[in-house]
Structure formats: C-alpha cells, structure tokens
Amino acid sequence: MLFQGSALFDSLNVEKNIMFPLNMFTNWTTGEKLRRVNEVLDRVSLKDANKKFPSEISGGMKKRVGIARAIVLNPKYLFCDEPNSGLDPQTSLIIDRLIKEITTEFNITTVVNTHDMNSVMEVGDNIIYMYQGLKEWEGNNKEIIFSKNEKLNSFIFASEFLQDAKDMRMLEMKGKIDNNRNMDEMLK
C-alpha cells in the first residue's frame, strides 16, 4: 500500500523503512533482505538514498520510498491512496509513470484512489467515478472525456477553462474545427 503521506517511520532510515515488511513477513537472512531492498531502491531510482532519513529527502523521494516499500514483497496488488498529494505537477507525472511502469513490470493489479484528473488520465486503464459512496460511472481514459454523465462532468470540467477545452475537442472531433484559423476565430 502506498499511503497518501507515504507513512514512513521518521526514526528509521530509508533502508530500514523498506526492510520493515520483510522483517514482519519473511524469514530471509539479513543479506537477502538487503539485496531485495537495494533492488527496489534501484528500481525507483534511489539507490544512493538508503541511509537517509525521511526528514532528509524530498516529497517525491518519500513517495518513491513508499512505492519501494509497497513492492518489496512482490505483491499481486498495489493500492495507492492519493499518490500525488502534496507534489508539484512534474513530480506527480514522474510518480504516475513509475506506478504505471511497476504495474506492468511486476504484473500486478493497481488500484489508485485519487481526485487528480492528470493522474487518472496517466495511470487509469479502467476508471470508476464514485459519488456519495456509490459507483456513478465506469469506463476508460478515452471514454471519460466524452461522458454525458453530468455528475462526472461537473467534477472533471469544474473550471471554465476545462469546459471550453472539452467543447473545442468535441467540435474538433466532429470536424467543425479543421485548422488553426478556424480555432482562432472561435476563440474570439
């Protein structure tokens, strides 16, 4: 599980944070545990951070340590709670791509709980929109843009800018916008 705030133990360094589930659920030797910790640290591009403490690393690094800890036991499932919470857009994209790569590479099912539409579009294969505790809509990241579900649309296209972008995309798909000049005229 990748927690929203990474949920790292502040009194343990990165290596020991990742080793924690190995200590709890395996009978491996210390050498085997260290080997596995180094493998997952290398996979999340943090091979030199093993002796650092959470207070010494950035938010994006903490997320990657959280991902490393979540995959150290080779799980069948990876659950991510708001994986981009508190991150800037570029770091969020890095985390999204890492989650997507790990899902494919480790052949695991990943469930992401998020309100970040950039993350939904980057990571989501099958998307479920929940409203007041119930499933309101289900589809993929291509269908979501063209959904006629009013509750979903009011969530996704909450700003006027995004509503205009959707309208432009719909017109483009219908062939009503065929070049930049027509688009410039429509924007006036």
CNS distance restraints for C-alpha pairs under 8 A (distance, minus, plus):
assign (resid   1 and name CA) (resid  67 and name CA) 7.86 0.50 0.50
assign (resid   1 and name CA) (resid  70 and name CA) 5.27 0.50 0.50
assign (resid   1 and name CA) (resid  78 and name CA) 5.75 0.50 0.50
assign (resid   1 and name CA) (resid  79 and name CA) 4.72 0.50 0.50
assign (resid   1 and name CA) (resid  80 and name CA) 5.87 0.50 0.50
assign (resid   1 and name CA) (resid  81 and name CA) 7.85 0.50 0.50
assign (resid   2 and name CA) (resid   6 and name CA) 6.22 0.50 0.50
assign (resid   2 and name CA) (resid  63 and name CA) 7.74 0.50 0.50
assign (resid   2 and name CA) (resid  66 and name CA) 5.65 0.50 0.50
assign (resid   2 and name CA) (resid  67 and name CA) 5.92 0.50 0.50
assign (resid   2 and name CA) (resid  70 and name CA) 6.08 0.50 0.50
assign (resid   2 and name CA) (resid  78 and name CA) 7.45 0.50 0.50
assign (resid   2 and name CA) (resid  79 and name CA) 6.10 0.50 0.50
assign (resid   2 and name CA) (resid  80 and name CA) 4.61 0.50 0.50
assign (resid   2 and name CA) (resid  81 and name CA) 6.20 0.50 0.50
assign (resid   2 and name CA) (resid  83 and name CA) 6.93 0.50 0.50
assign (resid   3 and name CA) (resid   7 and name CA) 5.97 0.50 0.50
assign (resid   3 and name CA) (resid  66 and name CA) 7.34 0.50 0.50
assign (resid   3 and name CA) (resid  80 and name CA) 6.19 0.50 0.50
assign (resid   3 and name CA) (resid  81 and name CA) 5.23 0.50 0.50
assign (resid   3 and name CA) (resid  82 and name CA) 7.35 0.50 0.50
assign (resid   3 and name CA) (resid  83 and name CA) 7.05 0.50 0.50
assign (resid   4 and name CA) (resid  80 and name CA) 7.46 0.50 0.50
assign (resid   4 and name CA) (resid  81 and name CA) 5.03 0.50 0.50
assign (resid   4 and name CA) (resid  82 and name CA) 5.05 0.50 0.50
assign (resid   4 and name CA) (resid  83 and name CA) 5.62 0.50 0.50
assign (resid   4 and name CA) (resid  84 and name CA) 7.58 0.50 0.50
assign (resid   4 and name CA) (resid  85 and name CA) 6.24 0.50 0.50
assign (resid   5 and name CA) (resid  63 and name CA) 7.87 0.50 0.50
assign (resid   5 and name CA) (resid  85 and name CA) 7.43 0.50 0.50
assign (resid   6 and name CA) (resid  62 and name CA) 6.19 0.50 0.50
assign (resid   6 and name CA) (resid  63 and name CA) 5.61 0.50 0.50
assign (resid   6 and name CA) (resid  65 and name CA) 7.82 0.50 0.50
assign (resid   6 and name CA) (resid  66 and name CA) 5.25 0.50 0.50
assign (resid   7 and name CA) (resid  66 and name CA) 7.44 0.50 0.50
assign (resid   8 and name CA) (resid  17 and name CA) 6.41 0.50 0.50
assign (resid   8 and name CA) (resid  54 and name CA) 6.89 0.50 0.50
assign (resid   8 and name CA) (resid  62 and name CA) 7.65 0.50 0.50
assign (resid   8 and name CA) (resid  66 and name CA) 7.10 0.50 0.50
assign (resid   9 and name CA) (resid  13 and name CA) 7.94 0.50 0.50
assign (resid   9 and name CA) (resid  17 and name CA) 6.35 0.50 0.50
assign (resid   9 and name CA) (resid  54 and name CA) 7.58 0.50 0.50
assign (resid  10 and name CA) (resid  53 and name CA) 6.68 0.50 0.50
assign (resid  10 and name CA) (resid  54 and name CA) 5.66 0.50 0.50
assign (resid  10 and name CA) (resid  55 and name CA) 7.02 0.50 0.50
assign (resid  11 and name CA) (resid  53 and name CA) 7.38 0.50 0.50
assign (resid  12 and name CA) (resid  16 and name CA) 5.65 0.50 0.50
assign (resid  12 and name CA) (resid  17 and name CA) 5.84 0.50 0.50
assign (resid  12 and name CA) (resid  53 and name CA) 6.40 0.50 0.50
assign (resid  12 and name CA) (resid  54 and name CA) 7.84 0.50 0.50
assign (resid  13 and name CA) (resid  17 and name CA) 6.12 0.50 0.50
assign (resid  13 and name CA) (resid  50 and name CA) 6.77 0.50 0.50
assign (resid  13 and name CA) (resid  51 and name CA) 5.49 0.50 0.50
assign (resid  13 and name CA) (resid  52 and name CA) 5.30 0.50 0.50
assign (resid  13 and name CA) (resid  53 and name CA) 4.24 0.50 0.50
assign (resid  13 and name CA) (resid  54 and name CA) 6.71 0.50 0.50
assign (resid  14 and name CA) (resid  18 and name CA) 6.28 0.50 0.50
assign (resid  14 and name CA) (resid  49 and name CA) 6.74 0.50 0.50
assign (resid  14 and name CA) (resid  50 and name CA) 4.89 0.50 0.50
assign (resid  14 and name CA) (resid  51 and name CA) 6.01 0.50 0.50
assign (resid  14 and name CA) (resid  52 and name CA) 5.79 0.50 0.50
assign (resid  14 and name CA) (resid  53 and name CA) 5.87 0.50 0.50
assign (resid  14 and name CA) (resid  54 and name CA) 6.85 0.50 0.50
assign (resid  14 and name CA) (resid  65 and name CA) 6.87 0.50 0.50
assign (resid  15 and name CA) (resid  19 and name CA) 6.08 0.50 0.50
assign (resid  15 and name CA) (resid  34 and name CA) 7.94 0.50 0.50
assign (resid  15 and name CA) (resid  37 and name CA) 6.58 0.50 0.50
assign (resid  15 and name CA) (resid  49 and name CA) 7.99 0.50 0.50
assign (resid  15 and name CA) (resid  50 and name CA) 4.58 0.50 0.50
assign (resid  15 and name CA) (resid  51 and name CA) 6.28 0.50 0.50
assign (resid  16 and name CA) (resid  20 and name CA) 5.98 0.50 0.50
assign (resid  17 and name CA) (resid  69 and name CA) 7.07 0.50 0.50
assign (resid  18 and name CA) (resid  22 and name CA) 7.77 0.50 0.50
assign (resid  18 and name CA) (resid  37 and name CA) 6.31 0.50 0.50
assign (resid  18 and name CA) (resid  65 and name CA) 7.17 0.50 0.50
assign (resid  18 and name CA) (resid  66 and name CA) 7.78 0.50 0.50
assign (resid  18 and name CA) (resid  68 and name CA) 6.60 0.50 0.50
assign (resid  18 and name CA) (resid  69 and name CA) 4.40 0.50 0.50
assign (resid  18 and name CA) (resid  72 and name CA) 7.09 0.50 0.50
assign (resid  19 and name CA) (resid  23 and name CA) 6.22 0.50 0.50
assign (resid  19 and name CA) (resid  33 and name CA) 6.64 0.50 0.50
assign (resid  19 and name CA) (resid  34 and name CA) 7.59 0.50 0.50
assign (resid  19 and name CA) (resid  37 and name CA) 6.39 0.50 0.50
assign (resid  19 and name CA) (resid  69 and name CA) 7.37 0.50 0.50
assign (resid  19 and name CA) (resid  72 and name CA) 7.96 0.50 0.50
assign (resid  20 and name CA) (resid  24 and name CA) 6.37 0.50 0.50
assign (resid  21 and name CA) (resid  25 and name CA) 5.93 0.50 0.50
assign (resid  21 and name CA) (resid  26 and name CA) 7.92 0.50 0.50
assign (resid  21 and name CA) (resid  69 and name CA) 7.43 0.50 0.50
assign (resid  21 and name CA) (resid  72 and name CA) 7.74 0.50 0.50
assign (resid  21 and name CA) (resid  73 and name CA) 7.37 0.50 0.50
assign (resid  22 and name CA) (resid  26 and name CA) 5.28 0.50 0.50
assign (resid  22 and name CA) (resid  27 and name CA) 7.94 0.50 0.50
assign (resid  22 and name CA) (resid  28 and name CA) 7.61 0.50 0.50
assign (resid  22 and name CA) (resid  33 and name CA) 6.67 0.50 0.50
assign (resid  22 and name CA) (resid  72 and name CA) 7.49 0.50 0.50
assign (resid  22 and name CA) (resid  73 and name CA) 6.91 0.50 0.50
assign (resid  23 and name CA) (resid  27 and name CA) 7.41 0.50 0.50
assign (resid  28 and name CA) (resid  32 and name CA) 5.82 0.50 0.50
assign (resid  28 and name CA) (resid  33 and name CA) 6.23 0.50 0.50
assign (resid  29 and name CA) (resid  33 and name CA) 6.28 0.50 0.50
assign (resid  30 and name CA) (resid  34 and name CA) 6.10 0.50 0.50
assign (resid  31 and name CA) (resid  35 and name CA) 6.11 0.50 0.50
assign (resid  32 and name CA) (resid  36 and name CA) 6.27 0.50 0.50
assign (resid  33 and name CA) (resid  37 and name CA) 6.10 0.50 0.50
assign (resid  34 and name CA) (resid  38 and name CA) 6.09 0.50 0.50
assign (resid  35 and name CA) (resid  39 and name CA) 6.23 0.50 0.50
assign (resid  36 and name CA) (resid  40 and name CA) 6.36 0.50 0.50
assign (resid  36 and name CA) (resid  72 and name CA) 6.86 0.50 0.50
assign (resid  37 and name CA) (resid  41 and name CA) 6.07 0.50 0.50
assign (resid  37 and name CA) (resid  68 and name CA) 7.92 0.50 0.50
assign (resid  37 and name CA) (resid  72 and name CA) 6.86 0.50 0.50
assign (resid  38 and name CA) (resid  42 and name CA) 5.98 0.50 0.50
assign (resid  38 and name CA) (resid  47 and name CA) 6.42 0.50 0.50
assign (resid  38 and name CA) (resid  50 and name CA) 7.94 0.50 0.50
assign (resid  39 and name CA) (resid  43 and name CA) 6.23 0.50 0.50
assign (resid  40 and name CA) (resid  44 and name CA) 6.35 0.50 0.50
assign (resid  40 and name CA) (resid  68 and name CA) 5.30 0.50 0.50
assign (resid  40 and name CA) (resid  69 and name CA) 7.90 0.50 0.50
assign (resid  40 and name CA) (resid  71 and name CA) 7.44 0.50 0.50
assign (resid  40 and name CA) (resid  72 and name CA) 6.38 0.50 0.50
assign (resid  41 and name CA) (resid  45 and name CA) 6.19 0.50 0.50
assign (resid  41 and name CA) (resid  46 and name CA) 5.00 0.50 0.50
assign (resid  41 and name CA) (resid  47 and name CA) 4.94 0.50 0.50
assign (resid  41 and name CA) (resid  49 and name CA) 7.99 0.50 0.50
assign (resid  41 and name CA) (resid  50 and name CA) 7.63 0.50 0.50
assign (resid  41 and name CA) (resid  65 and name CA) 7.31 0.50 0.50
assign (resid  41 and name CA) (resid  68 and name CA) 6.15 0.50 0.50
assign (resid  42 and name CA) (resid  46 and name CA) 5.61 0.50 0.50
assign (resid  42 and name CA) (resid  47 and name CA) 4.56 0.50 0.50
assign (resid  43 and name CA) (resid  68 and name CA) 7.83 0.50 0.50
assign (resid  44 and name CA) (resid  64 and name CA) 5.89 0.50 0.50
assign (resid  44 and name CA) (resid  65 and name CA) 7.57 0.50 0.50
assign (resid  44 and name CA) (resid  67 and name CA) 7.69 0.50 0.50
assign (resid  44 and name CA) (resid  68 and name CA) 6.62 0.50 0.50
assign (resid  44 and name CA) (resid  98 and name CA) 7.48 0.50 0.50
assign (resid  46 and name CA) (resid  50 and name CA) 7.52 0.50 0.50
assign (resid  46 and name CA) (resid  61 and name CA) 7.65 0.50 0.50
assign (resid  46 and name CA) (resid  64 and name CA) 7.81 0.50 0.50
assign (resid  46 and name CA) (resid  65 and name CA) 7.86 0.50 0.50
assign (resid  52 and name CA) (resid  56 and name CA) 6.12 0.50 0.50
assign (resid  52 and name CA) (resid  57 and name CA) 7.20 0.50 0.50
assign (resid  53 and name CA) (resid  57 and name CA) 7.01 0.50 0.50
assign (resid  54 and name CA) (resid  62 and name CA) 6.74 0.50 0.50
assign (resid  57 and name CA) (resid  61 and name CA) 5.97 0.50 0.50
assign (resid  57 and name CA) (resid  62 and name CA) 6.57 0.50 0.50
assign (resid  58 and name CA) (resid  62 and name CA) 6.22 0.50 0.50
assign (resid  59 and name CA) (resid  63 and name CA) 6.35 0.50 0.50
assign (resid  59 and name CA) (resid  86 and name CA) 7.53 0.50 0.50
assign (resid  59 and name CA) (resid  87 and name CA) 6.68 0.50 0.50
assign (resid  60 and name CA) (resid  64 and name CA) 6.36 0.50 0.50
assign (resid  60 and name CA) (resid  87 and name CA) 6.72 0.50 0.50
assign (resid  60 and name CA) (resid  91 and name CA) 6.13 0.50 0.50
assign (resid  60 and name CA) (resid  92 and name CA) 7.87 0.50 0.50
assign (resid  60 and name CA) (resid  95 and name CA) 7.54 0.50 0.50
assign (resid  61 and name CA) (resid  65 and name CA) 6.16 0.50 0.50
assign (resid  62 and name CA) (resid  66 and name CA) 6.12 0.50 0.50
assign (resid  63 and name CA) (resid  67 and name CA) 6.19 0.50 0.50
assign (resid  63 and name CA) (resid  83 and name CA) 7.28 0.50 0.50
assign (resid  63 and name CA) (resid  95 and name CA) 7.50 0.50 0.50
assign (resid  64 and name CA) (resid  68 and name CA) 6.11 0.50 0.50
assign (resid  64 and name CA) (resid  95 and name CA) 7.32 0.50 0.50
assign (resid  65 and name CA) (resid  69 and name CA) 6.14 0.50 0.50
assign (resid  66 and name CA) (resid  70 and name CA) 6.09 0.50 0.50
assign (resid  67 and name CA) (resid  71 and name CA) 6.29 0.50 0.50
assign (resid  67 and name CA) (resid  99 and name CA) 7.95 0.50 0.50
assign (resid  68 and name CA) (resid  72 and name CA) 5.93 0.50 0.50
assign (resid  69 and name CA) (resid  73 and name CA) 7.99 0.50 0.50
assign (resid  70 and name CA) (resid  75 and name CA) 7.79 0.50 0.50
assign (resid  70 and name CA) (resid  78 and name CA) 7.03 0.50 0.50
assign (resid  71 and name CA) (resid  75 and name CA) 6.05 0.50 0.50
assign (resid  71 and name CA) (resid  78 and name CA) 7.56 0.50 0.50
assign (resid  74 and name CA) (resid 106 and name CA) 7.47 0.50 0.50
assign (resid  75 and name CA) (resid 108 and name CA) 7.05 0.50 0.50
assign (resid  76 and name CA) (resid 107 and name CA) 7.57 0.50 0.50
assign (resid  76 and name CA) (resid 108 and name CA) 4.90 0.50 0.50
assign (resid  76 and name CA) (resid 109 and name CA) 6.35 0.50 0.50
assign (resid  77 and name CA) (resid 108 and name CA) 5.38 0.50 0.50
assign (resid  77 and name CA) (resid 109 and name CA) 4.79 0.50 0.50
assign (resid  77 and name CA) (resid 110 and name CA) 5.67 0.50 0.50
assign (resid  77 and name CA) (resid 111 and name CA) 7.62 0.50 0.50
assign (resid  78 and name CA) (resid 103 and name CA) 7.99 0.50 0.50
assign (resid  78 and name CA) (resid 108 and name CA) 6.92 0.50 0.50
assign (resid  78 and name CA) (resid 109 and name CA) 6.27 0.50 0.50
assign (resid  78 and name CA) (resid 110 and name CA) 4.61 0.50 0.50
assign (resid  78 and name CA) (resid 111 and name CA) 6.27 0.50 0.50
assign (resid  79 and name CA) (resid 110 and name CA) 5.82 0.50 0.50
assign (resid  79 and name CA) (resid 111 and name CA) 4.88 0.50 0.50
assign (resid  79 and name CA) (resid 112 and name CA) 6.00 0.50 0.50
assign (resid  79 and name CA) (resid 113 and name CA) 7.97 0.50 0.50
assign (resid  80 and name CA) (resid 110 and name CA) 7.50 0.50 0.50
assign (resid  80 and name CA) (resid 111 and name CA) 6.18 0.50 0.50
assign (resid  80 and name CA) (resid 112 and name CA) 4.68 0.50 0.50
assign (resid  80 and name CA) (resid 113 and name CA) 6.17 0.50 0.50
assign (resid  81 and name CA) (resid 112 and name CA) 6.10 0.50 0.50
assign (resid  81 and name CA) (resid 113 and name CA) 5.00 0.50 0.50
assign (resid  81 and name CA) (resid 114 and name CA) 6.68 0.50 0.50
assign (resid  82 and name CA) (resid 112 and name CA) 7.11 0.50 0.50
assign (resid  82 and name CA) (resid 113 and name CA) 5.62 0.50 0.50
assign (resid  82 and name CA) (resid 114 and name CA) 4.71 0.50 0.50
assign (resid  82 and name CA) (resid 115 and name CA) 7.42 0.50 0.50
assign (resid  82 and name CA) (resid 116 and name CA) 7.92 0.50 0.50
assign (resid  83 and name CA) (resid  92 and name CA) 7.99 0.50 0.50
assign (resid  83 and name CA) (resid  95 and name CA) 7.45 0.50 0.50
assign (resid  83 and name CA) (resid  96 and name CA) 7.91 0.50 0.50
assign (resid  83 and name CA) (resid 112 and name CA) 7.66 0.50 0.50
assign (resid  83 and name CA) (resid 114 and name CA) 7.41 0.50 0.50
assign (resid  84 and name CA) (resid  92 and name CA) 5.20 0.50 0.50
assign (resid  84 and name CA) (resid  95 and name CA) 7.14 0.50 0.50
assign (resid  84 and name CA) (resid  96 and name CA) 7.88 0.50 0.50
assign (resid  84 and name CA) (resid 116 and name CA) 7.70 0.50 0.50
assign (resid  84 and name CA) (resid 119 and name CA) 7.82 0.50 0.50
assign (resid  87 and name CA) (resid  91 and name CA) 6.06 0.50 0.50
assign (resid  87 and name CA) (resid  92 and name CA) 5.75 0.50 0.50
assign (resid  88 and name CA) (resid  92 and name CA) 6.02 0.50 0.50
assign (resid  89 and name CA) (resid  93 and name CA) 6.25 0.50 0.50
assign (resid  90 and name CA) (resid  94 and name CA) 6.45 0.50 0.50
assign (resid  91 and name CA) (resid  95 and name CA) 6.26 0.50 0.50
assign (resid  92 and name CA) (resid  96 and name CA) 6.11 0.50 0.50
assign (resid  92 and name CA) (resid 119 and name CA) 7.64 0.50 0.50
assign (resid  93 and name CA) (resid  97 and name CA) 6.10 0.50 0.50
assign (resid  93 and name CA) (resid 119 and name CA) 7.37 0.50 0.50
assign (resid  93 and name CA) (resid 122 and name CA) 7.89 0.50 0.50
assign (resid  94 and name CA) (resid  98 and name CA) 6.11 0.50 0.50
assign (resid  95 and name CA) (resid  99 and name CA) 6.14 0.50 0.50
assign (resid  96 and name CA) (resid 100 and name CA) 6.22 0.50 0.50
assign (resid  96 and name CA) (resid 119 and name CA) 6.14 0.50 0.50
assign (resid  96 and name CA) (resid 122 and name CA) 6.50 0.50 0.50
assign (resid  96 and name CA) (resid 123 and name CA) 6.10 0.50 0.50
assign (resid  97 and name CA) (resid 101 and name CA) 6.05 0.50 0.50
assign (resid  97 and name CA) (resid 122 and name CA) 7.26 0.50 0.50
assign (resid  97 and name CA) (resid 123 and name CA) 7.24 0.50 0.50
assign (resid  98 and name CA) (resid 102 and name CA) 6.04 0.50 0.50
assign (resid  99 and name CA) (resid 103 and name CA) 6.06 0.50 0.50
assign (resid  99 and name CA) (resid 123 and name CA) 7.41 0.50 0.50
assign (resid 100 and name CA) (resid 104 and name CA) 6.47 0.50 0.50
assign (resid 100 and name CA) (resid 123 and name CA) 5.76 0.50 0.50
assign (resid 101 and name CA) (resid 105 and name CA) 5.88 0.50 0.50
assign (resid 102 and name CA) (resid 106 and name CA) 5.64 0.50 0.50
assign (resid 102 and name CA) (resid 107 and name CA) 7.72 0.50 0.50
assign (resid 102 and name CA) (resid 108 and name CA) 7.86 0.50 0.50
assign (resid 103 and name CA) (resid 107 and name CA) 5.62 0.50 0.50
assign (resid 103 and name CA) (resid 108 and name CA) 5.09 0.50 0.50
assign (resid 103 and name CA) (resid 109 and name CA) 6.45 0.50 0.50
assign (resid 103 and name CA) (resid 110 and name CA) 6.32 0.50 0.50
assign (resid 104 and name CA) (resid 108 and name CA) 6.83 0.50 0.50
assign (resid 114 and name CA) (resid 119 and name CA) 7.53 0.50 0.50
assign (resid 114 and name CA) (resid 120 and name CA) 7.36 0.50 0.50
assign (resid 115 and name CA) (resid 120 and name CA) 7.88 0.50 0.50
assign (resid 116 and name CA) (resid 120 and name CA) 6.40 0.50 0.50
assign (resid 117 and name CA) (resid 121 and name CA) 6.13 0.50 0.50
assign (resid 117 and name CA) (resid 156 and name CA) 6.98 0.50 0.50
assign (resid 118 and name CA) (resid 122 and name CA) 6.17 0.50 0.50
assign (resid 119 and name CA) (resid 123 and name CA) 5.81 0.50 0.50
assign (resid 119 and name CA) (resid 124 and name CA) 7.48 0.50 0.50
assign (resid 120 and name CA) (resid 124 and name CA) 4.97 0.50 0.50
assign (resid 120 and name CA) (resid 127 and name CA) 7.48 0.50 0.50
assign (resid 120 and name CA) (resid 141 and name CA) 7.32 0.50 0.50
assign (resid 121 and name CA) (resid 141 and name CA) 5.49 0.50 0.50
assign (resid 124 and name CA) (resid 140 and name CA) 7.01 0.50 0.50
assign (resid 124 and name CA) (resid 141 and name CA) 6.24 0.50 0.50
assign (resid 125 and name CA) (resid 140 and name CA) 5.53 0.50 0.50
assign (resid 125 and name CA) (resid 141 and name CA) 6.38 0.50 0.50
assign (resid 126 and name CA) (resid 138 and name CA) 7.25 0.50 0.50
assign (resid 126 and name CA) (resid 139 and name CA) 5.77 0.50 0.50
assign (resid 126 and name CA) (resid 140 and name CA) 4.84 0.50 0.50
assign (resid 126 and name CA) (resid 141 and name CA) 7.29 0.50 0.50
assign (resid 127 and name CA) (resid 138 and name CA) 5.57 0.50 0.50
assign (resid 127 and name CA) (resid 139 and name CA) 5.37 0.50 0.50
assign (resid 127 and name CA) (resid 140 and name CA) 5.47 0.50 0.50
assign (resid 127 and name CA) (resid 141 and name CA) 6.93 0.50 0.50
assign (resid 128 and name CA) (resid 135 and name CA) 6.66 0.50 0.50
assign (resid 128 and name CA) (resid 136 and name CA) 7.56 0.50 0.50
assign (resid 128 and name CA) (resid 137 and name CA) 5.79 0.50 0.50
assign (resid 128 and name CA) (resid 138 and name CA) 4.47 0.50 0.50
assign (resid 128 and name CA) (resid 139 and name CA) 6.74 0.50 0.50
assign (resid 129 and name CA) (resid 135 and name CA) 6.00 0.50 0.50
assign (resid 129 and name CA) (resid 136 and name CA) 5.64 0.50 0.50
assign (resid 129 and name CA) (resid 137 and name CA) 5.11 0.50 0.50
assign (resid 129 and name CA) (resid 138 and name CA) 6.32 0.50 0.50
assign (resid 129 and name CA) (resid 152 and name CA) 6.99 0.50 0.50
assign (resid 130 and name CA) (resid 134 and name CA) 5.32 0.50 0.50
assign (resid 130 and name CA) (resid 135 and name CA) 4.56 0.50 0.50
assign (resid 130 and name CA) (resid 136 and name CA) 5.41 0.50 0.50
assign (resid 130 and name CA) (resid 137 and name CA) 7.17 0.50 0.50
assign (resid 131 and name CA) (resid 135 and name CA) 6.35 0.50 0.50
assign (resid 131 and name CA) (resid 136 and name CA) 5.81 0.50 0.50
assign (resid 131 and name CA) (resid 151 and name CA) 7.87 0.50 0.50
assign (resid 136 and name CA) (resid 151 and name CA) 7.88 0.50 0.50
assign (resid 136 and name CA) (resid 152 and name CA) 7.66 0.50 0.50
assign (resid 137 and name CA) (resid 149 and name CA) 7.37 0.50 0.50
assign (resid 137 and name CA) (resid 152 and name CA) 7.29 0.50 0.50
assign (resid 139 and name CA) (resid 143 and name CA) 6.04 0.50 0.50
assign (resid 139 and name CA) (resid 144 and name CA) 6.54 0.50 0.50
assign (resid 140 and name CA) (resid 144 and name CA) 6.25 0.50 0.50
assign (resid 141 and name CA) (resid 145 and name CA) 7.34 0.50 0.50
assign (resid 142 and name CA) (resid 146 and name CA) 7.64 0.50 0.50
assign (resid 143 and name CA) (resid 147 and name CA) 6.20 0.50 0.50
assign (resid 145 and name CA) (resid 166 and name CA) 7.29 0.50 0.50
assign (resid 146 and name CA) (resid 170 and name CA) 7.89 0.50 0.50
assign (resid 147 and name CA) (resid 152 and name CA) 7.67 0.50 0.50
assign (resid 147 and name CA) (resid 153 and name CA) 7.13 0.50 0.50
assign (resid 148 and name CA) (resid 153 and name CA) 7.20 0.50 0.50
assign (resid 149 and name CA) (resid 153 and name CA) 6.08 0.50 0.50
assign (resid 150 and name CA) (resid 154 and name CA) 6.02 0.50 0.50
assign (resid 151 and name CA) (resid 155 and name CA) 6.41 0.50 0.50
assign (resid 152 and name CA) (resid 156 and name CA) 6.16 0.50 0.50
assign (resid 153 and name CA) (resid 157 and name CA) 5.54 0.50 0.50
assign (resid 153 and name CA) (resid 158 and name CA) 7.63 0.50 0.50
assign (resid 154 and name CA) (resid 158 and name CA) 5.37 0.50 0.50
assign (resid 156 and name CA) (resid 162 and name CA) 8.00 0.50 0.50
assign (resid 157 and name CA) (resid 162 and name CA) 5.09 0.50 0.50
assign (resid 157 and name CA) (resid 163 and name CA) 5.21 0.50 0.50
assign (resid 157 and name CA) (resid 166 and name CA) 7.87 0.50 0.50
assign (resid 158 and name CA) (resid 162 and name CA) 7.00 0.50 0.50
assign (resid 158 and name CA) (resid 163 and name CA) 7.30 0.50 0.50
assign (resid 159 and name CA) (resid 163 and name CA) 6.36 0.50 0.50
assign (resid 160 and name CA) (resid 164 and name CA) 6.14 0.50 0.50
assign (resid 161 and name CA) (resid 165 and name CA) 6.22 0.50 0.50
assign (resid 162 and name CA) (resid 166 and name CA) 6.16 0.50 0.50
assign (resid 163 and name CA) (resid 167 and name CA) 6.26 0.50 0.50
assign (resid 164 and name CA) (resid 168 and name CA) 6.14 0.50 0.50
assign (resid 165 and name CA) (resid 169 and name CA) 6.16 0.50 0.50
assign (resid 166 and name CA) (resid 170 and name CA) 6.15 0.50 0.50
assign (resid 167 and name CA) (resid 171 and name CA) 6.25 0.50 0.50
assign (resid 168 and name CA) (resid 172 and name CA) 6.05 0.50 0.50
assign (resid 168 and name CA) (resid 177 and name CA) 7.94 0.50 0.50
assign (resid 169 and name CA) (resid 173 and name CA) 6.09 0.50 0.50
assign (resid 170 and name CA) (resid 174 and name CA) 6.30 0.50 0.50
assign (resid 171 and name CA) (resid 175 and name CA) 6.34 0.50 0.50
assign (resid 171 and name CA) (resid 176 and name CA) 5.24 0.50 0.50
assign (resid 171 and name CA) (resid 177 and name CA) 6.02 0.50 0.50
assign (resid 172 and name CA) (resid 176 and name CA) 5.64 0.50 0.50
assign (resid 172 and name CA) (resid 177 and name CA) 4.71 0.50 0.50
assign (resid 172 and name CA) (resid 178 and name CA) 6.81 0.50 0.50
assign (resid 177 and name CA) (resid 182 and name CA) 5.88 0.50 0.50
assign (resid 177 and name CA) (resid 183 and name CA) 6.10 0.50 0.50
assign (resid 178 and name CA) (resid 182 and name CA) 6.77 0.50 0.50
assign (resid 178 and name CA) (resid 183 and name CA) 7.93 0.50 0.50
assign (resid 179 and name CA) (resid 183 and name CA) 6.57 0.50 0.50
assign (resid 180 and name CA) (resid 184 and name CA) 6.05 0.50 0.50
assign (resid 181 and name CA) (resid 185 and name CA) 6.25 0.50 0.50
assign (resid 182 and name CA) (resid 186 and name CA) 6.27 0.50 0.50
assign (resid 183 and name CA) (resid 187 and name CA) 6.27 0.50 0.50
assign (resid 184 and name CA) (resid 188 and name CA) 6.69 0.50 0.50
